[in-house]
Amino acid sequence: MLAVLSPGQGSQKPGFLTPWLDLPGADARLTEWSALAGVDLLHLGTRADADEIKDTARTQPLLVAAALLAGEQLPLERVTVIAGHSIGELAATALAGVLTPADAITLAGVRGREMAAACALEPTGMSAVLGGDPDEVVATIEKHGLFPANRNGAGQIVAAGAQSALAEFAAAPPARARVIALAVAGAFHTPFMAPAETALAAVAGGVTVRDPARTLLSNLDGTAVTTGAEMLQRLVRQVTAPVRWDLCMRTLKDLGVTGVIELPPAGTLAGLIKRELKGDGAPEIVTLNTPDDLPAALDLIARTEGDAR
């Protein structure tokens, strides 16, 4: 059984879209999507530096565009499971057939702009917590008035909230845990993003959806969502709700996934899966970063085709 995964914010690298422009029609596709997103995706994916593509308003549509561009090169009808991390879930929803690429890019543009605007309202941030007992880590996060915004598995939880509370938390971390401040604009996936959720809901209300054509996992609880209407609601709710990637990986294991393809910019989710789903039954992984990686991805699909529904 094969899963295709789309990474989230923080995975971007300067110039990572450059090799994909060699594909026929890629330039025109990105030009069209740039108009929908309100940002220059061609510039951002090829010439922009790390600081420029760190801007939430630019990063989110860029990542969705990259996943869609690469995903369109794969025979997704042979893929059983689709999932994405945070903004990657929006790309995954389109690749599962729920949204059109145009609607996914439009929503990504709105989501990015509105989350960036919400970040500017007050000083907030995020810190990665590595190690420690997960229950104790979450309890300590909440004791400081913070939120466990990302539960990524593999010993990684992300705390988010007011900068002052994050400083206090870092000064008294949970036992056997290391706290690393993240270079992000604000407290994503927390109530601090409520204005962005409201704005995204207003736009999402006019979007037409279809039911998923393949198993589509939700960051909310790791379960498969069977209707397009519910998935759209979850995408909106995700702006203020924690990302439960740990539960998505648990579902991948429970489903018996034997192969994983991570879409560009690939590597982050592959690393989490390698650390979490190891030993007997660990899935084979292909990181799809350039078109040169397509043959390996297609080979993996061919070898697992018999398991696709």
SELO-355436 format. One line per 10 residues: number of its first residue (from 1); their letters; for each residue x, y negated, z of C-alpha. Coordinates in Angstrom, 2 decimals, m for minus. Example, Ala and Ser with C-alpha at 12.3 -4.5 7.8 and 13.67 -1.06 7.14 Angstrom:
<kollums>
1) AS) 12.30 4.50 7.80 | 13.67 1.06 7.14
</kollums>
This chain:
<kollums>
1) MLAVLSPGQG) 0.00 0.00 0.00 | 1.36 m3.38 m1.04 | 1.04 m6.84 0.56 | 1.89 m10.21 m0.99 | 2.69 m12.95 1.52 | 2.95 m16.73 1.20 | 5.24 m18.65 3.60 | 4.45 m21.82 5.52 | 5.98 m25.19 6.25 | 9.65 m25.13 7.15
11) SQKPGFLTPW) 10.55 m22.56 4.49 | 11.13 m25.19 1.77 | 14.62 m25.84 0.41 | 15.84 m28.61 m1.92 | 15.59 m27.60 m5.57 | 13.90 m24.27 m4.93 | 11.39 m24.74 m7.78 | 14.05 m25.50 m10.41 | 14.47 m21.94 m11.78 | 10.70 m21.50 m12.10
21) LDLPGADARL) 10.51 m24.33 m14.65 | 12.03 m21.95 m17.21 | 8.72 m20.05 m17.29 | 6.44 m20.94 m20.23 | 3.89 m23.55 m19.22 | 5.33 m24.11 m15.73 | 6.14 m27.77 m16.35 | 2.61 m28.50 m17.60 | 1.08 m26.55 m14.71 | 3.01 m28.55 m12.13
31) TEWSALAGVD) 2.18 m31.83 m13.88 | m1.53 m30.97 m13.73 | m1.31 m29.96 m10.07 | 0.64 m33.13 m9.21 | m2.34 m35.23 m10.29 | m4.64 m33.18 m8.06 | m2.31 m33.25 m5.04 | m1.36 m36.91 m5.32 | 2.38 m36.16 m5.20 | 5.04 m35.50 m7.84
41) LLHLGTRADA) 5.56 m31.76 m7.48 | 8.14 m31.62 m10.27 | 10.33 m34.16 m8.50 | 9.78 m32.66 m5.05 | 10.57 m29.13 m6.15 | 13.68 m29.95 m8.18 | 15.38 m33.26 m7.33 | 14.13 m34.31 m3.88 | 16.44 m33.93 m0.89 | 15.69 m32.12 2.38
51) DEIKDTARTQ) 14.34 m35.22 4.14 | 11.91 m36.01 1.35 | 10.42 m32.51 1.24 | 10.16 m32.42 5.05 | 7.33 m34.96 4.84 | 4.13 m33.06 5.68 | 2.10 m34.87 3.03 | 4.53 m33.65 0.36 | 5.58 m30.28 1.76 | 2.16 m28.70 2.00
61) PLLVAAALLA) 1.03 m29.09 m1.64 | 4.56 m28.23 m2.78 | 4.49 m24.89 m0.95 | 1.04 m24.03 m2.25 | 2.11 m24.87 m5.81 | 5.22 m22.70 m5.52 | 3.27 m19.69 m4.26 | 0.63 m20.04 m6.96 | 3.20 m20.47 m9.72 | 5.06 m17.31 m8.68
71) GEQLPLERVT) 1.92 m15.36 m7.81 | 0.55 m15.89 m11.30 | 3.51 m13.89 m12.64 | 2.42 m10.79 m10.72 | m0.34 m8.26 m11.55 | m2.28 m9.11 m8.41 | m5.08 m6.73 m9.36 | m2.69 m3.98 m8.23 | m2.06 m5.62 m4.86 | m4.08 m4.47 m1.84
81) VIAGHSIGEL) m3.41 m7.14 0.81 | m2.83 m10.90 0.64 | m1.85 m13.12 3.58 | m0.14 m16.44 4.23 | 1.36 m18.29 7.17 | m0.25 m21.65 8.04 | m0.37 m23.69 4.79 | 0.62 m20.47 3.03 | m2.81 m19.12 3.92 | m4.33 m21.66 1.53
91) AATALAGVLT) m2.23 m20.29 m1.33 | m3.08 m16.72 m0.28 | m6.79 m17.56 m0.38 | m6.46 m18.71 m3.98 | m4.42 m15.64 m4.96 | m7.13 m13.47 m3.43 | m9.64 m15.08 m5.80 | m11.57 m17.13 m3.25 | m10.45 m20.54 m4.54 | m9.36 m21.75 m7.95
101) PADAITLAGV) m5.74 m22.93 m8.13 | m7.01 m26.46 m8.73 | m9.15 m26.42 m5.58 | m6.31 m24.93 m3.54 | m3.91 m27.67 m4.66 | m6.51 m30.38 m4.02 | m7.18 m29.07 m0.50 | m3.44 m28.81 0.16 | m3.00 m32.45 m0.80 | m5.79 m33.53 1.55
111) RGREMAAACA) m4.54 m31.28 4.36 | m0.99 m32.58 4.08 | m1.95 m36.26 3.97 | m4.42 m36.01 6.82 | m2.13 m33.97 9.07 | 0.64 m36.50 8.46 | m1.76 m39.29 9.40 | m2.80 m37.45 12.56 | 0.86 m37.04 13.53 | 1.29 m40.81 13.42
121) LEPTGMSAVL) m1.41 m41.44 16.03 | 0.73 m40.49 19.05 | 4.16 m38.97 19.77 | 3.81 m35.20 19.60 | 6.01 m32.35 18.45 | 6.76 m28.65 18.53 | 9.42 m26.42 20.09 | 10.26 m22.81 19.31 | 10.46 m20.48 22.30 | 12.70 m17.49 21.65
131) GGDPDEVVAT) 12.61 m14.48 23.95 | 10.99 m14.10 27.35 | 7.86 m12.18 28.25 | 5.12 m13.31 25.79 | 2.41 m13.58 28.46 | 4.70 m15.54 30.76 | 5.78 m17.81 27.89 | 2.17 m18.63 26.98 | 1.25 m19.21 30.63 | 4.18 m21.61 31.08
141) IEKHGLFPAN) 3.31 m23.43 27.86 | m0.25 m23.95 29.04 | 0.88 m24.94 32.56 | 2.67 m27.91 31.00 | m0.47 m28.97 29.12 | 0.94 m27.70 25.83 | m0.51 m25.32 23.26 | 0.87 m22.03 21.85 | 0.51 m23.28 18.27 | 2.25 m20.37 16.53
151) RNGAGQIVAA) 2.56 m16.83 17.83 | 4.88 m15.40 15.21 | 5.80 m12.09 16.79 | 9.39 m10.85 16.90 | 9.90 m12.74 20.16 | 8.96 m16.16 18.77 | 6.23 m18.47 20.05 | 5.93 m22.17 19.21 | 4.82 m24.66 21.84 | 3.20 m27.90 20.69
161) GAQSALAEFA) 1.86 m31.07 22.26 | 2.94 m34.40 23.70 | 6.65 m35.16 23.49 | 6.82 m35.91 27.22 | 5.31 m32.52 28.08 | 7.68 m30.77 25.67 | 10.64 m32.40 27.42 | 9.42 m31.19 30.81 | 8.85 m27.70 29.39 | 12.38 m27.57 27.94
171) AAPPARARVI) 13.82 m28.61 31.30 | 12.10 m25.68 33.04 | 11.77 m22.93 30.40 | 10.26 m19.49 31.01 | 12.60 m16.80 32.31 | 14.95 m15.29 29.69 | 13.65 m17.71 27.06 | 15.42 m20.31 24.95 | 13.64 m23.49 23.84 | 14.60 m25.20 20.57
181) ALAVAGAFHT) 13.01 m28.50 19.50 | 11.74 m28.35 15.92 | 12.18 m31.15 13.39 | 8.47 m31.60 12.62 | 6.24 m34.65 12.52 | 3.77 m33.62 15.21 | 1.76 m30.96 17.01 | 0.31 m28.89 14.18 | m2.40 m26.32 14.97 | m3.50 m28.09 18.14
191) PFMAPAETAL) m6.39 m30.43 19.05 | m4.08 m33.34 18.17 | m4.92 m32.52 14.53 | m8.70 m32.95 15.01 | m8.95 m35.99 12.67 | m7.28 m33.94 9.91 | m9.69 m31.05 10.46 | m12.64 m33.41 10.11 | m11.27 m34.92 6.91 | m10.49 m31.52 5.38
201) AAVAGGVTVR) m13.97 m30.24 6.26 | m15.54 m33.13 4.35 | m13.66 m32.20 1.16 | m14.02 m28.46 1.64 | m17.79 m28.86 1.82 | m17.85 m29.58 m1.92 | m15.72 m26.58 m2.95 | m17.23 m23.50 m4.60 | m15.83 m20.19 m3.36 | m16.00 m16.53 m4.31
211) DPARTLLSNL) m15.59 m13.49 m2.10 | m12.04 m12.09 m1.90 | m11.06 m9.71 m4.69 | m8.62 m7.94 m2.33 | m8.01 m7.69 1.40 | m7.35 m11.21 2.72 | m6.02 m11.60 6.25 | m6.78 m14.59 8.46 | m4.29 m16.40 10.70 | m7.04 m16.93 13.25
221) DGTAVTTGAE) m7.09 m13.33 14.49 | m5.27 m11.17 11.93 | m8.48 m9.63 10.61 | m9.59 m9.21 7.01 | m12.20 m11.75 5.91 | m14.83 m10.41 3.52 | m16.64 m13.56 2.36 | m15.35 m16.68 0.69 | m17.59 m18.92 2.78 | m16.13 m17.61 6.03
231) MLQRLVRQVT) m12.58 m17.90 4.75 | m13.10 m21.54 3.77 | m14.44 m22.26 7.26 | m11.39 m20.57 8.77 | m9.01 m22.59 6.57 | m10.54 m25.78 7.93 | m10.51 m24.49 11.52 | m6.86 m23.43 11.10 | m5.73 m27.07 11.20 | m6.34 m27.19 14.97
241) APVRWDLCMR) m6.27 m23.45 15.78 | m3.12 m21.42 16.63 | m1.46 m19.38 13.89 | m1.56 m15.73 14.98 | 1.00 m14.30 12.59 | 1.74 m11.64 15.19 | m1.77 m10.28 14.69 | m1.45 m10.44 10.89 | 1.70 m8.30 11.11 | m0.09 m5.88 13.41
251) TLKDLGVTGV) m2.83 m5.52 10.79 | m0.24 m4.92 8.07 | 1.11 m2.06 10.18 | m2.36 m0.69 11.00 | m3.30 m0.72 7.31 | m0.21 1.29 6.48 | 1.45 m1.32 4.25 | 4.59 0.20 2.74 | 5.73 m2.67 0.51 | 5.86 m6.45 0.95
261) IELPPAGTLA) 6.55 m9.21 m1.57 | 7.17 m12.66 m0.11 | 6.49 m15.54 m2.49 | 8.85 m18.51 m2.80 | 10.45 m20.04 m0.91 | 10.92 m16.54 0.49 | 12.83 m15.30 3.52 | 11.10 m16.54 6.67 | 8.23 m14.04 6.73 | 10.52 m11.25 5.52
271) GLIKRELKGD) 12.76 m11.92 8.53 | 9.84 m11.75 10.96 | 8.61 m8.49 9.45 | 12.07 m6.92 9.55 | 12.34 m7.71 13.26 | 8.77 m6.72 14.14 | 7.98 m3.76 11.85 | 11.18 m1.77 12.12 | 12.00 1.92 12.44 | 10.02 4.67 10.77
281) GAPEIVTLNT) 7.42 3.27 8.43 | 9.09 m0.13 8.03 | 7.90 m1.63 4.73 | 10.17 m2.19 1.76 | 10.54 m5.94 1.19 | 11.22 m8.02 m1.91 | 11.90 m11.75 m1.46 | 10.77 m13.52 m4.62 | 12.85 m16.70 m4.83 | 13.57 m17.03 m8.57
291) PDDLPAALDL) 12.24 m15.43 m11.74 | 15.30 m13.16 m11.60 | 13.60 m11.44 m8.65 | 10.46 m10.62 m10.68 | 11.73 m7.24 m11.98 | 12.26 m6.01 m8.41 | 8.81 m7.24 m7.43 | 7.17 m5.61 m10.44 | 9.01 m2.37 m9.74 | 7.73 m2.36 m6.16
301) IARTEGDAR) 4.20 m2.97 m7.39 | 4.48 m0.12 m9.89 | 5.69 2.29 m7.22 | 2.85 1.43 m4.86 | 0.13 1.03 m7.51 | m1.52 4.29 m6.58 | m2.33 2.89 m3.15 | m4.07 m0.26 m4.44 | m7.84 m0.28 m4.23
</kollums>
